[in-house]
């Protein structure tokens, strides 16, 4: 499914861009975030782990052709050509706070707060 805009949300809620029809998944499970010439896959913390190259991840920069699995689902990313190719401008690391662009960190905090608020609301 094509991704348009900076955020692509996946989870069990019907308002997600990709609905994961499996009771193990929360309303909002993970997102793809286009930020500062990179594409990030972010697990929002609940539900099945996200596995990339055999490793469970919380977040990770992704590239064209990368695959990831969660629960019984497997996804492959295909990036459309653009004038400026998406490249990871942040090397893989274990501490997002030390490596991610500040704009990405602010957006992630806003998204986590919105998810937490929505979860409490029911």
FIMIBA-714421 format. One line per 2 residues: number of its first residue (from 1); their letters; for each residue x negated, y, z of N, C-alpha, C. Coordinates in nm, 4 decimals, padded with zeros to 6 digits. Layout:
# residues N
NUM) a) X:Y:Z:X:Y:Z:X:Y:Z; ...
# end
This chain:
# residues 122
1) xx) -00.0852:-00.1178:00.0000:00.0000:00.0000:00.0000:-00.0892:00.1234:00.0000; -00.0630:00.2194:-00.0865:-00.1461:00.3397:-00.0921:-00.1374:00.4218:00.0358
3) xx) -00.2486:00.4817:00.0707:-00.2559:00.5692:00.1873:-00.2609:00.7119:00.1354; -00.1709:00.7957:00.1848:-00.1764:00.9374:00.1513:-00.1771:01.0151:00.2816
5) xx) -00.2541:01.1192:00.2854:-00.2674:01.1968:00.4076:-00.3817:01.1453:00.4925; -00.4143:01.2180:00.5992:-00.5313:01.1824:00.6791:-00.5106:01.0655:00.7751
7) xx) -00.3843:01.0300:00.8064:-00.3580:00.9238:00.9044:-00.2618:00.8220:00.8448; -00.2971:00.6943:00.8596:-00.2118:00.5833:00.8174:-00.1932:00.4959:00.9402
9) xx) -00.0713:00.4864:00.9904:-00.0414:00.4190:01.1157:00.0224:00.2829:01.0909; -00.0214:00.1806:01.1666:00.0352:00.0457:01.1572:00.0794:-00.0005:01.2952
11) xx) 00.1937:-00.0670:01.2992:00.2466:-00.1197:01.4246:00.3848:-00.1778:01.4014; 00.4537:-00.2098:01.5098:00.5844:-00.2739:01.5000:00.6990:-00.1767:01.4738
13) xx) 00.6789:-00.0476:01.5004:00.7853:00.0510:01.4782:00.8099:00.0727:01.3297; 00.9368:00.0946:01.2961:00.9722:00.1164:01.1564:00.9265:00.2523:01.1050
15) xx) 00.8823:00.3429:01.1952:00.8310:00.4713:01.1482:00.6829:00.4640:01.1101; 00.6198:00.3486:01.1262:00.4800:00.3306:01.0863:00.4715:00.3178:00.9337
17) xx) 00.3557:00.3544:00.8794:00.3325:00.3383:00.7363:00.3305:00.1899:00.6980; 00.2735:00.1068:00.7846:00.2702:-00.0392:00.7642:00.3352:-00.1026:00.8872
19) xx) 00.4496:-00.1657:00.8669:00.5197:-00.2323:00.9766:00.4652:-00.3744:00.9896; 00.4198:-00.4082:01.1096:00.3681:-00.5418:01.1391:00.4783:-00.6183:01.2112
21) xx) 00.5502:-00.7007:01.1373:00.6663:-00.7725:01.1900:00.6220:-00.8965:01.2657; 00.5764:-00.8740:01.3862:00.5280:-00.9820:01.4724:00.5448:-00.9329:01.6159
23) xx) 00.6095:-01.0084:01.7032:00.6365:-00.9607:01.8391:00.5110:-00.9358:01.9239; 00.3958:-00.9843:01.8789:00.2723:-00.9605:01.9552:00.2210:-00.8177:01.9393
25) xx) 00.2715:-00.7452:01.8398:00.2200:-00.6115:01.8111:00.3036:-00.5038:01.8796; 00.2367:-00.4020:01.9358:00.3093:-00.2898:01.9954:00.3634:-00.1967:01.8866
27) xx) 00.4380:-00.0989:01.9283:00.4965:-00.0028:01.8346:00.3898:00.0609:01.7467; 00.2773:00.0973:01.8041:00.1665:00.1579:01.7305:00.0390:00.0830:01.7663
29) xx) -00.0142:00.0085:01.6714:-00.1263:-00.0811:01.6971:-00.2611:-00.0258:01.6534; -00.2702:00.0217:01.5302:-00.3962:00.0762:01.4813:-00.3693:00.1825:01.3763
31) xx) -00.4739:00.2553:01.3439:-00.4606:00.3558:01.2405:-00.5862:00.3631:01.1563; -00.5688:00.4128:01.0367:-00.6802:00.4491:00.9493:-00.6805:00.6005:00.9452
33) xx) -00.7970:00.6582:00.9639:-00.8092:00.8027:00.9730:-00.9159:00.8520:00.8769; -00.8765:00.9368:00.7842:-00.9722:00.9995:00.6939:-01.0187:01.1286:00.7600
35) xx) -01.1485:01.1364:00.7872:-01.2027:01.2533:00.8560:-01.3444:01.2809:00.8114; -01.3679:01.4050:00.7712:-01.5031:01.4506:00.7413:-01.5815:01.3541:00.6526
37) xx) -01.5296:01.3228:00.5367:-01.5945:01.2367:00.4365:-01.6167:01.0940:00.4845; -01.5319:01.0472:00.5746:-01.5412:00.9090:00.6195:-01.4009:00.8555:00.6451
39) xx) -01.3900:00.7250:00.6497:-01.2640:00.6592:00.6796:-01.2869:00.5711:00.8017; -01.2063:00.5902:00.9046:-01.2222:00.5181:01.0314:-01.1030:00.4272:01.0553
41) xx) -01.1305:00.3086:01.1069:-01.0277:00.2169:01.1547:-01.0316:00.2254:01.3068; -00.9162:00.2521:01.3687:-00.9103:00.2725:01.5136:-00.8019:00.1829:01.5736
43) xx) -00.8403:00.0967:01.6678:-00.7444:00.0148:01.7434:-00.6924:00.1021:01.8557; -00.5614:00.1112:01.8716:-00.5043:00.1999:01.9724:-00.4962:00.1369:02.1108
45) xx) -00.5490:00.0161:02.1269:-00.5701:-00.0391:02.2603:-00.4823:-00.1540:02.3030; -00.3633:-00.1687:02.2463:-00.2751:-00.2769:02.2897:-00.2548:-00.3755:02.1750
47) xx) -00.2150:-00.4969:02.2096:-00.1864:-00.5970:02.1075:-00.3101:-00.6719:02.0633; -00.2955:-00.7529:01.9577:-00.4066:-00.8354:01.9109:-00.5304:-00.7532:01.8744
49) xx) -00.6453:-00.8135:01.8954:-00.7718:-00.7489:01.8598:-00.7799:-00.7276:01.7100; -00.8618:-00.6305:01.6706:-00.8948:-00.6091:01.5296:-01.0354:-00.6631:01.5100
51) xx) -01.0524:-00.7497:01.4106:-01.1808:-00.8143:01.3861:-01.2345:-00.7715:01.2503; -01.3581:-00.7208:01.2513:-01.4281:-00.6815:01.1293:-01.5623:-00.7533:01.1302
53) xx) -01.5910:-00.8276:01.0253:-01.7166:-00.9023:01.0142:-01.7418:-00.9887:01.1388; -01.6367:-01.0538:01.1871:-01.6487:-01.1458:01.2994:-01.6578:-01.0811:01.4361
55) xx) -01.6447:-00.9488:01.4439:-01.6590:-00.8773:01.5715:-01.5324:-00.7981:01.6023; -01.4814:-00.8123:01.7251:-01.3667:-00.7323:01.7677:-01.4130:-00.5879:01.7834
57) xx) -01.3341:-00.4953:01.7319:-01.3734:-00.3548:01.7346:-01.2661:-00.2694:01.8018; -01.3072:-00.1540:01.8531:-01.2144:-00.0514:01.9003:-01.2003:00.0562:01.7945
59) xx) -01.3076:00.0822:01.7240:-01.3127:00.1806:01.6165:-01.4294:00.1455:01.5272; -01.4238:00.1915:01.4035:-01.5346:00.1620:01.3131:-01.5170:00.2401:01.1834
61) xx) -01.6254:00.2953:01.1311:-01.6158:00.3526:00.9972:-01.6008:00.2393:00.8959; -01.5193:00.2610:00.7942:-01.4909:00.1578:00.6947:-01.5299:00.2081:00.5566
63) xx) -01.5511:00.1135:00.4645:-01.5885:00.1460:00.3277:-01.5023:00.0658:00.2307; -01.5086:00.1029:00.1042:-01.4342:00.0332:00.0007:-01.4688:-00.1158:00.0012
65) xx) -01.3663:-00.2001:-00.0009:-01.3860:-00.3444:-00.0034:-01.3946:-00.4096:00.1327; -01.4067:-00.3302:00.2404:-01.4116:-00.3885:00.3749:-01.2800:-00.4589:00.4052
67) xx) -01.2888:-00.5655:00.4833:-01.1692:-00.6363:00.5280:-01.1636:-00.6330:00.6798; -01.0413:-00.6433:00.7322:-01.0236:-00.6589:00.8760:-00.9025:-00.7465:00.9004
69) xx) -00.9038:-00.8135:01.0146:-00.7955:-00.9044:01.0502:-00.7433:-00.8682:01.1890; -00.6145:-00.8911:01.2077:-00.5519:-00.8726:01.3380:-00.4298:-00.9635:01.3423
71) xx) -00.4186:-01.0420:01.4481:-00.3105:-01.1402:01.4532:-00.3202:-01.2316:01.3322; -00.2084:-01.2533:01.2643:-00.2063:-01.3367:01.1440:-00.2245:-01.2557:01.0155
73) xx) -00.2539:-01.1271:01.0287:-00.2670:-01.0391:00.9125:-00.4132:-01.0187:00.8758; -00.4384:-01.0084:00.7450:-00.5715:-00.9709:00.6967:-00.5533:-00.8631:00.5903
75) xx) -00.6363:-00.7590:00.5993:-00.6262:-00.6452:00.5093:-00.7608:-00.6202:00.4420; -00.7544:-00.5742:00.3179:-00.8746:-00.5324:00.2445:-00.8514:-00.3888:00.1993
77) xx) -00.9503:-00.3035:00.2210:-00.9404:-00.1639:00.1810:-00.9921:-00.1443:00.0393; -00.9149:-00.0742:-00.0390:-00.9563:-00.0359:-00.1741:-00.9430:00.1154:-00.1818
79) xx) -01.0555:00.1835:-00.1906:-01.0536:00.3288:-00.1942:-01.0465:00.3774:-00.3377; -00.9558:00.4699:-00.3621:-00.9442:00.5285:-00.4949:-01.0637:00.6194:-00.5202
81) xx) -01.1093:00.6247:-00.6446:-01.2196:00.7159:-00.6757:-01.1791:00.8592:-00.6451; -01.2733:00.9357:-00.5957:-01.2487:01.0762:-00.5667:-01.3726:01.1556:-00.6062
83) xx) -01.3587:01.2862:-00.6218:-01.4743:01.3672:-00.6580:-01.5883:01.3544:-00.5569; -01.5517:01.3405:-00.4295:-01.6509:01.3202:-00.3243:-01.6221:01.1856:-00.2597
85) xx) -01.6989:01.0806:-00.2914:-01.6709:00.9484:-00.2353:-01.6735:00.9511:-00.0831; -01.5840:00.8737:-00.0222:-01.5851:00.8610:00.1230:-01.7070:00.7807:00.1647
87) xx) -01.7902:00.8407:00.2433:-01.9080:00.7727:00.2954:-01.9114:00.7967:00.4445; -01.9572:00.7011:00.5173:-01.9688:00.7190:00.6608:-02.0828:00.8159:00.6887
89) xx) -02.0479:00.9315:00.7456:-02.1525:01.0258:00.7814:-02.1945:01.0084:00.9268; -02.1414:00.9035:00.9895:-02.1779:00.8719:01.1262:-02.2208:00.7263:01.1310
91) xx) -02.3423:00.6951:01.1724:-02.3857:00.5555:01.1750:-02.3061:00.4754:01.2774; -02.2883:00.3435:01.2540:-02.2196:00.2611:01.3529:-02.2913:00.2699:01.4877
93) xx) -02.2116:00.2762:01.5927:-02.2676:00.2848:01.7279:-02.1669:00.2275:01.8249; -02.2057:00.2154:01.9489:-02.1166:00.1557:02.0482:-02.0409:00.2593:02.1295
95) xx) -02.0804:00.3850:02.1237:-02.0146:00.4871:02.2030:-01.9600:00.5946:02.1099; -01.8306:00.5923:02.0867:-01.7676:00.6867:01.9957:-01.7926:00.8300:02.0396
97) xx) -01.7897:00.8581:02.1685:-01.8073:00.9944:02.2168:-01.9440:01.0507:02.1797; -02.0442:00.9652:02.1632:-02.1783:01.0117:02.1285:-02.1984:01.0306:01.9789
99) xx) -02.1117:00.9726:01.8955:-02.1399:00.9716:01.7526:-02.0318:01.0319:01.6643; -01.9087:01.0339:01.7074:-01.8000:01.0776:01.6208:-01.7965:01.2295:01.6096
101) xx) -01.7509:01.2794:01.4950:-01.7339:01.4239:01.4805:-01.6338:01.4747:01.5839; -01.6554:01.5933:01.6412:-01.5639:01.6469:01.7437:-01.4192:01.6515:01.6982
103) xx) -01.3960:01.6838:01.5719:-01.2590:01.6891:01.5195:-01.1920:01.5526:01.5300; -01.2655:01.4460:01.5023:-01.2121:01.3109:01.5123:-01.1774:01.2780:01.6574
105) xx) -01.2647:01.3139:01.7503:-01.2378:01.2868:01.8917:-01.1121:01.3590:01.9390; -01.0961:01.4862:01.8992:-00.9753:01.5612:01.9390:-00.8501:01.4955:01.8822
107) xx) -00.8552:01.4561:01.7563:-00.7397:01.3932:01.6935:-00.7061:01.2602:01.7610; -00.8081:01.1811:01.7931:-00.7845:01.0535:01.8607:-00.7205:01.0751:01.9971
109) xx) -00.7667:01.1757:02.0716:-00.7069:01.2040:02.2021:-00.5603:01.2449:02.1870; -00.5301:01.3274:02.0871:-00.3914:01.3674:02.0626:-00.3059:01.2472:02.0259
111) xx) -00.3591:01.1581:01.9411:-00.2844:01.0384:01.9011:-00.2611:00.9454:02.0195; -00.3636:00.9240:02.1006:-00.3471:00.8376:02.2183:-00.2436:00.8951:02.3144
113) xx) -00.2448:01.0279:02.3339:-00.1467:01.0908:02.4215:-00.0059:01.0746:02.3652; 00.0094:01.0906:02.2343:00.1408:01.0758:02.1719:00.1904:00.9319:02.1833
115) xx) 00.1013:00.8352:02.1642:00.1379:00.6934:02.1761:00.1786:00.6631:02.3203; 00.1027:00.7117:02.4166:00.1348:00.6880:02.5579:00.2707:00.7500:02.5928
117) xx) 00.2958:00.8710:02.5469:00.4230:00.9373:02.5727:00.5384:00.8604:02.5096; 00.5219:00.8158:02.3866:00.6263:00.7396:02.3184:00.6518:00.6061:02.3891
119) xx) 00.5459:00.5433:02.4394:00.5612:00.4155:02.5098:00.6394:00.4341:02.6391; 00.6131:00.5431:02.7106:00.6848:00.5696:02.8355:00.8306:00.6030:02.8092
121) xx) 00.8582:00.6679:02.6957:00.9945:00.7090:02.6623:01.0811:00.5899:02.6224; 01.0160:00.4798:02.5892:01.0945:00.3604:02.5607:01.0838:00.3171:02.4205
# end
